[in-house]
Amino acid sequence: MIAKSNGEKRDWTLVLLTTFAGLLSAFITMCLNYPFGHYAVSHSRFLDFSQMFYPGAVFGAILVGCFALRGYLRGPWKAIAIFVAFSASYFLSFWVAATTELYSPFLEDRARGEISGQALFVGGVVGALCTLSAVSLLLNSEFTWRRRIFKALCWTPVGGLLGIAGWTLGPSLGMAFWQVVHSINLTAPSETIRNAEGQTSHAYSLWAVWQVGIGSALGLIVSGKRSATDEGGTASGELIKLLDK
């Protein structure tokens, strides 16, 4: 299922895979949010600090699997580089958003400390820049590095819009996800629906909307060559042929 669009190869199977990867990653992050956080706070300062990296790390690990399955990864160093970039993306976007909220000259003093659309947009853009740039630079081997950066930058504002949309959908989409996670006993024992209507539900919907949207964008910007080894002649090649049908 590879088609050409504007002279570029478009792998729609990859787009479907990366979109689903975003949803799967977001759900895993929701399920790990309380258990991992509770364990980290109780056992290690390092693990407590690493909570800032695990949402991006989960997303990166699943995306690496998608790119490998479709034959776009040649050598482990690209997989490692993409994983590191994704792990850092959530950490950077969080702190840039927090800094924007506290120090932006475009916010009134009385509004500081709340979650503003401005902070969500800037944080979403930073996260998108990290992930899209890493994938475009490493996997779009058919283009010059300037073209690779241009492709990533064209999609980067989408990350900001997804950040705003994701946070806004907290009372509806976020609460729906919370109900599912709560039903499998992966939320705090003392957390009620009223508690979850705060930042928890907004965080859940933010993860879901942003990662699904960026997952789709990642699939769309990749148009590099697939390795001959993965296109046929191996077990993974046969699986890819089935996906292409």
Buried (B, 14 or more C-beta within 10 A) or exposed (E): EEEEEEEBBBBBBBBBBBBBBBBBBBBBBBBBBBEBBEEBEEEEEEBBEBBBBBBBBBBBBBBBBBBBBBBBBBEEEBBEBBBBBBBBBBBBBBEBBEEBBEEBEEBEEEEEEEBBEBBBBBBBBBBBBBBBBBBBBBBBEEBEEEEBBEBBBEBBBBBBBBBBBBBBBBEEBBBBBBEEBBEEEBBBEEBEEEBBBEBBBBBBBBBBBBBBBBBBBBBBBBBBBBBEEBBEEEEBBEEBEEBEE
